[in-house]
Amino acid sequence: MEHAKTGRPFISIGELLVECIPVKPKLRICEEGAIIKTASGSCGIVACAYARLGGNAAFFGKVGRDGLSDFVYGALKREGVDVSHIVVSDEGQIGLSFVEYLENGRNFQYYRKNSVGSRLSPADIDETFIAGASAIHYAGMLLEVSPEMRAACQECVRIARKHGVLVSFDPNIRKEVMGSDEARDRLLKAIRSADIIAPTLDEARFVTGLDDPHDILRELHAWGPRVIALTCDANGAIVSDGKRIVTAGGIDVPAIDPTGAGDTFAAALVYCVLQGYDLERTALFCNCAGSLAVTKQGSIGRALPSSAEVEALMRRLS
């Protein structure tokens, strides 16, 4: 299997955002206080995480001509992501996300309605670019952002399947937008058309209606995906290729900010598949990558680990 760094690009598809995180973790969105402006967006994080690991990463999406679009575009470029197929448009401004850390988890407040990123459409797609990828990646939330974005993601998947390009899908379920049967059907269809998926264990239980991880894996493999990782937060992950199941235990690291941990894990999973790593190495590598992402605040340009850092943690654990 070709080496990810020198081979065809891995393309992450989605919406870029500017994320504002509090300098002091207890600061609430409704309160006055200092914030840190960071480049974000789930699939943007995936592209940057893949590049940090040494892979040939590209991003496909749409940004505006506003200063915040320039900020995020520049951040991806500095991270080594190919930005040549990002569409620069006059259709609007980039979306915003504000985060607050609560006792029971993070709360996000979005300002992204009619954002330029949500206006990505099939007309923006260069079929040759998608067809020439080693793999593409997108997230479930994109299917509910806008009809244009949904159609763009579905068209990219169609092109990928036509040309034998691997499809990676992160269910990234937001239950608040899963109330309709149509939304659930779109999610299930996306899982069935993917080669690689990395849902959380809770997400996998939600979509299958099953509880036991082994039963869940059997069910999901029957739907189509070849490589599945069930992430279990601090308890590690379970990785399966349909023939074998490997469990990677939780790693004790100082958890500062969970933003980007799942995206880093998803990027690492595709990287390992393209590198041809065995299941044990894949599970450990992905678990270490995702764990390191929580040790610093922010994500793009701040918290994403390099392959050297991942390898160093793997050696300490072996």
C-alpha positions, 0 to 999 in steps of 0.5 A: 500500500502506498505511503500516505506522505508521498502518495495521493492526497487524503482530502477532508471535506467540510466547513471551516470555522473560527472558534473562540475559547475562553482563556479561563476555563470557567468563563461562560459565554454570557460573561465578559472575559478574554477569549482565544481565537482559533481556526477550527471546524471538525474536518479542518482539524482532521486535515491538519491532524493528518498533515501533522502525522506526516500525511499528504493532506488537502482540504476541500471547502469554501471560505469568504474574502473576510479577514477571519476567512483569511485567518483560517485559510492561513492556519491550514496552509501553515499546518502543511495542508494543501489549500489549492482547492478551497473555494474563495467566494463572495457569498458570505463570511466564515462561521463562528463558534463559541465554547464554554466548559461546563461540569458535564461537558462542553457547550457550543454556540454557533453563528453559522447560518448562511455562512460561506462554508455552508454554501459549498455545493456540487458545482464547486467540485473538481471530479478529477481532484476527488478521483485522485485522492487516496481517501476522502473524509467528511462528518455527519453534521455536514449532512444537516448544515444545508442542502447545498453542503449535503449534496456536495458531500454526497456527490464527493462520495459518489465520485470516490466510490466510482473511482475506488477511493476510500471513504472515511466517515465520522458520524459526529452525531448531534442528537438535536438535529436527528429528530427527523426520520430523514436525518436518521436515514441520511446518517445510516446511508452515509455509514453504509457507503463508508469504508472507515468509520470512527463513532463514539461508543454512544453514537454506535449504540444510538445508530444500531440500537445495540449495547454490547460493543462486539454486537455493535461491531458485527452489525456495523460491519454487516452494513458495509464499513471495513475498518471500524473504531469505537472510541470510548473517551478516557477508556480507550478504543476498540478497533475491528477489521471485520476479522479481528478486534483489538482493544486499546486501553485508556491513557492517563494524560492531563486532560486540558481541552477535549476539542479535536481529540475525536478528529485527531483519532479519525485522521490517525485511523485513515493514516494507519489504514493507508500505511498498512499498519496491523490492527494492534499498531493501529489501535495504539497509534490512534489512541495515543494521537487522540489522547495527546490532542486533549493535553493542550487548549485549542486544536489547529496550530496549538494541540495537534500532535506530530507523528514523533510525539505519538511514537514517543508516547507509544514507546513509553506505553510498550 
